[in-house]
Amino acid sequence: MKKPEILVETQDVRVRIMTLESGQATAWHYHTEIKDSMFCLDGPVAVEYRNPDERIELVNGQHCDVAVKRVHRVVNLTTQEARYLLVQGIGRYDFNVKEE
């Protein structure tokens, strides 16, 4: 994964542009205080969830939210780079990896 482009970062809110290489995915993870909002910029990308298993595919301009404590990951579905805007808040940021 390329280094995120940070647009806003405060104690309670983070806004970044995330870039995934072809076929790349983030680790399965969850956050204890914040929700994630993903906005597809150059896709498609999939947001996959656990408990219950679910998958939402996003194309350019579409978005979805991930509730606090919900295990999830983001997957690049293309053969090229994919980018999404990630808005996280409001609360303390943490990134808790969940083994597959």
C-alpha positions in Angstrom: 0.0 0.0 0.0 1.3 3.4 -0.8 1.8 6.0 1.9 -1.6 7.7 2.6 -2.1 11.3 1.6 -3.2 13.0 4.8 -5.8 15.8 4.3 -6.9 16.3 7.9 -5.6 14.8 11.1 -6.7 16.0 14.6 -7.1 14.2 17.9 -10.7 13.1 16.9 -10.8 13.1 13.1 -8.7 11.7 10.3 -9.2 12.2 6.5 -6.8 10.5 4.1 -6.6 9.3 0.5 -5.7 5.7 0.5 -4.1 3.9 -2.5 -4.1 0.2 -3.0 -2.0 -1.6 -5.6 -3.6 -4.2 -8.0 -5.2 -7.0 -6.0 -4.0 -5.5 -2.7 -6.2 -5.4 0.5 -5.9 -3.9 3.9 -5.5 -6.2 6.9 -8.7 -7.4 8.6 -9.2 -4.9 11.4 -11.6 -2.9 13.6 -11.7 0.3 15.6 -13.0 0.6 19.1 -14.2 4.3 19.0 -14.4 5.5 15.5 -16.4 4.7 12.4 -14.9 4.5 8.9 -16.5 6.2 5.9 -15.1 5.1 2.6 -15.7 7.1 -0.7 -14.4 5.4 -3.8 -12.3 7.8 -6.0 -10.8 5.4 -8.5 -12.1 1.9 -8.3 -13.8 -0.4 -8.0 -13.0 -1.4 -4.4 -14.8 -3.8 -2.1 -15.4 -3.3 1.6 -15.7 -6.7 3.2 -17.1 -7.4 6.7 -17.1 -10.2 9.2 -19.8 -11.3 11.7 -21.9 -11.4 9.6 -19.9 -11.8 6.4 -20.9 -9.2 3.9 -19.3 -7.5 0.9 -20.1 -4.1 -0.6 -18.6 -3.2 -4.0 -18.0 0.5 -4.6 -17.4 2.3 -7.9 -16.3 5.9 -8.3 -18.6 8.2 -6.4 -20.1 5.6 -4.1 -19.5 5.3 -0.4 -20.3 3.2 2.7 -19.8 3.4 6.4 -18.3 0.8 8.8 -19.7 0.8 12.3 -17.5 1.0 15.4 -16.0 -2.4 16.4 -17.1 -4.1 13.0 -14.3 -6.2 11.6 -13.6 -5.2 8.0 -11.0 -4.7 5.2 -10.8 -2.8 1.9 -9.9 -4.7 -1.3 -8.7 -3.4 -4.7 -10.8 -5.2 -7.4 -8.9 -3.8 -10.4 -5.6 -4.6 -12.2 -4.5 -1.0 -11.6 -4.2 1.2 -8.5 -7.4 2.0 -6.7 -8.0 5.0 -4.5 -10.5 5.8 -1.8 -11.1 8.7 0.6 -11.2 7.5 4.2 -12.9 9.6 6.8 -12.5 8.4 10.4 -14.0 9.8 13.6 -15.2 11.0 15.9 -12.9 9.7 18.6 -9.5 8.2 19.4 -8.0 6.4 16.5 -6.8 2.8 16.8 -6.2 0.0 14.4 -6.8 -3.5 15.8 -5.6 -6.3 13.5 -7.9 -9.3 13.5 -6.4 -12.6 12.2 -8.1 -14.1 9.2 
